[in-house]
Amino acid sequence: MGGYLYADGSASLAAFIVFTLILGWLGGWATGRAFASTWRSPLTLIPAVIALAAAVRFLHYAIAGDDLGSIYYYLVSLLVVTVGASYGFVAFRAGQMSRQYSWIFARSGSLRWRDAA
């Protein structure tokens, strides 16, 4: 799996797990929730997710000594951050819709809402 998701090296797997999977996903999740809480469009997440993925890659470079200019690993980080942001956004929006408009919508799982009728 090394080489596809993270660069080959002694600390690369640990750096991938800590920086990309944990910090990147949680940062994306928190960003998605923050954008949903202000009733913004999901499209406004795009610049924030791009910047957050760049910050994750910088952590890899600054702390783990990975290559900063690797487009491939940036795209891997971007994918993880985007999934986290999308999940946070949709989960928070489902709660918002069911709380704010409880006479119209009811929660239907963690990511959906349905008509209350």
C-alpha angles and dihedrals in degrees: 000000000000109000096033100062102013138014119268112259144105097273099026098098092050091045091049092051096045102037104030107027100034107025096029095047094043091046090051091047092052091046091051091050092048093051092046092049090061092048093244124159117264088239090068088067092070099083092042093051092048091052093045092052089051089052090052090051090049090055089053090051099042100042107022098032095236123154111281096198098055107125092188095057090042088058090050089052090045091053093051093046091046092052090050093047093047092049093048092047097048095042093050093044091053089054091046094052094048093046100039097042101028092150090060106028137038127192115261106188128321096300106032144057130200139195111286093219 
